[in-house]
Amino acid sequence: MKPRILKIDPYNIDHELLKQGVKMIHNRGLVAFPTETVYGLGANALDAKGVAGIFKAKKRPLDDPLIVHIAEMEDLYHLTKDIPPAAEKLVNRFWPGPLTIILKKNDMIPDIVTSGLDTVAIRMPSNQIAKKFISMAGVPIAAPSANLFGRPSPTTAKHVVDDLAGRIDIIFDGGKTEIGVESTVVKIDDGRVFVLRPGGVSIEELRSIVGEVRVPDESAELINSPGKYPEHYSPEAKVVLISSDARQIEKTLLSLWEMESYGLRVGVMAKQEHIDKYKNFNAKVLGPGKDGRTCATRLFQILREFDTEKVDVIIAEAISEEGLGLAVMNRLRKATRAAAS
């Protein structure tokens, strides 16, 4: 059965449409909705059976924790305990917004949401459709990205349909998401802030509020955090990442010629300043190499476009890791590792 697709104007939100989603949530249904980062797939976070539907629809491993979304600050205190001062500083600065904080949970949160951990990942989205939907639901909403497990995250309602048609109940179509990569996930241990997943809030922004911020090596042992698996964010095509240095264009062209010599269909994800070098190939502009914010908005869209075109290999030019560039490169590196696994 196809999901109901309800188009909602974020500047003139139709509450009657949102009520359909609220009713579905309270009947253990699944509702996809836009956030400022990517589209989320929501269920009542306090209902274990409802949440189980998320894992089934996405084909998501049960040991991959979900993020709980809230609409009011007081919900943070209802759902968690032992909130450290650094967490208070971060939520006061970045909520509502693309920051997820892992905190000790209370007993209201079912174990299925947290994969049996005693902590919960929680955030307050800034997207007005998401905020109003969660507020009207009157319950926290567990919501990972609204895609099949391992696929690039959805930044439009069409991406959700492509992955989950026949598997969920309602999709709120609020247009293209603003940021384009998932939220930053942080955990606070003994007063120190650790970034478990870079995302919509940059490391530089975090440091401006709490000082020292630690970023674990991506090759380290998997962390019990949303988005921990290397299979996340992966297109069907193999991804080859070309490092950003003086020979990047030369290395990209050599890789292109080699792949095509094997008869493979190749796509290039190029920096804006290099695109003219690949005019004879199937190349798409990711964005300026030092503009991580623009690149983030285009990343998953381009990966999905290349999948639609049935390319065998995507050759991606690395960009600067300043600002949101770190999140973009994190997703691309995971995509290359997933292809190798």
Secondary structure as the mmCIF struct_conf table of DSSP 4:
data_model
#
loop_
_struct_conf.conf_type_id
_struct_conf.id
_struct_conf.beg_label_comp_id
_struct_conf.beg_label_asym_id
_struct_conf.beg_label_seq_id
_struct_conf.end_label_comp_id
_struct_conf.end_label_asym_id
_struct_conf.end_label_seq_id
HELX_LH_PP_P HELX_LH_PP_P1 LYS A 2 PRO A 3
STRN STRN1 ARG A 4 LYS A 7
TURN_TY1_P TURN_TY1_P1 PRO A 10 TYR A 11
BEND BEND1 ASN A 12 ASN A 12
HELX_RH_AL_P HELX_RH_AL_P1 HIS A 15 ILE A 25
TURN_TY1_P TURN_TY1_P2 HIS A 26 ARG A 28
STRN STRN2 VAL A 31 PRO A 34
BEND BEND2 GLU A 36 VAL A 38
STRN STRN3 TYR A 39 ASN A 44
TURN_TY1_P TURN_TY1_P3 ALA A 45 LEU A 46
HELX_RH_AL_P HELX_RH_AL_P2 ALA A 48 LYS A 58
TURN_TY1_P TURN_TY1_P4 LYS A 59 LYS A 59
TURN_TY1_P TURN_TY1_P5 LEU A 62 ASP A 63
BEND BEND3 ASP A 64 ASP A 64
HELX_LH_PP_P HELX_LH_PP_P2 PRO A 65 LEU A 66
STRN STRN4 ILE A 67 HIS A 69
BEND BEND4 ALA A 71 GLU A 72
HELX_RH_AL_P HELX_RH_AL_P3 MET A 73 LEU A 79
STRN STRN5 THR A 80 LYS A 81
HELX_RH_AL_P HELX_RH_AL_P4 PRO A 85 PHE A 94
BEND BEND5 PRO A 96 PRO A 98
STRN STRN6 LEU A 99 LYS A 105
TURN_TY1_P TURN_TY1_P6 ASP A 107 MET A 108
BEND BEND6 ILE A 109 ILE A 109
HELX_RH_AL_P HELX_RH_AL_P5 ASP A 111 THR A 114
TURN_TY1_P TURN_TY1_P7 SER A 115 GLY A 116
BEND BEND7 ASP A 118 ASP A 118
STRN STRN7 THR A 119 ARG A 123
HELX_RH_AL_P HELX_RH_AL_P6 GLN A 128 ALA A 137
TURN_TY1_P TURN_TY1_P8 GLY A 138 GLY A 138
BEND BEND8 VAL A 139 VAL A 139
STRN STRN8 ILE A 141 ALA A 142
STRN STRN9 SER A 145 SER A 145
BEND BEND9 ALA A 146 ASN A 147
TURN_TY1_P TURN_TY1_P9 PHE A 149 GLY A 150
BEND BEND10 ARG A 151 ARG A 151
HELX_LH_PP_P HELX_LH_PP_P3 PRO A 152 PRO A 154
BEND BEND11 THR A 155 THR A 156
HELX_RH_AL_P HELX_RH_AL_P7 ALA A 157 LEU A 164
TURN_TY1_P TURN_TY1_P10 ALA A 165 ARG A 167
BEND BEND12 ASP A 169 ASP A 169
STRN STRN10 ILE A 170 ASP A 173
BEND BEND13 LYS A 176 LYS A 176
BEND BEND14 GLU A 178 ILE A 179
BEND BEND15 VAL A 181 VAL A 181
HELX_LH_PP_P HELX_LH_PP_P4 GLU A 182 SER A 183
STRN STRN11 THR A 184 ASP A 189
TURN_TY1_P TURN_TY1_P11 ASP A 190 GLY A 191
STRN STRN12 ARG A 192 ARG A 197
BEND BEND16 GLY A 200 VAL A 201
HELX_RH_AL_P HELX_RH_AL_P8 ILE A 203 VAL A 210
BEND BEND17 GLY A 211 GLY A 211
STRN STRN13 VAL A 213 ARG A 214
TURN_TY1_P TURN_TY1_P12 GLU A 218 SER A 219
BEND BEND18 ALA A 220 GLU A 221
HELX_LH_PP_P HELX_LH_PP_P5 LEU A 222 ILE A 223
BEND BEND19 ASN A 224 SER A 225
TURN_TY1_P TURN_TY1_P13 PRO A 226 GLY A 227
BEND BEND20 TYR A 229 TYR A 229
TURN_TY1_P TURN_TY1_P14 PRO A 230 TYR A 233
BEND BEND21 GLU A 236 ALA A 237
STRN STRN14 LYS A 238 ILE A 242
HELX_LH_PP_P HELX_LH_PP_P6 SER A 243 SER A 243
BEND BEND22 ASP A 245 ASP A 245
TURN_TY1_P TURN_TY1_P15 ALA A 246 ARG A 247
HELX_RH_AL_P HELX_RH_AL_P9 GLN A 248 SER A 261
TURN_TY1_P TURN_TY1_P16 TYR A 262 GLY A 263
STRN STRN15 VAL A 266 LYS A 271
HELX_RH_3T_P HELX_RH_3T_P1 GLN A 272 TYR A 278
TURN_TY1_P TURN_TY1_P17 LYS A 279 ASN A 280
BEND BEND23 PHE A 281 PHE A 281
STRN STRN16 ASN A 282 GLY A 287
TURN_TY1_P TURN_TY1_P18 GLY A 289 LYS A 290
HELX_RH_AL_P HELX_RH_AL_P10 GLY A 292 THR A 308
TURN_TY1_P TURN_TY1_P19 GLU A 309 LYS A 310
BEND BEND24 ASP A 312 ASP A 312
STRN STRN17 VAL A 313 GLU A 317
BEND BEND25 GLU A 322 GLU A 322
TURN_TY1_P TURN_TY1_P20 GLY A 323 LEU A 324
HELX_RH_AL_P HELX_RH_AL_P11 GLY A 325 ALA A 340
#
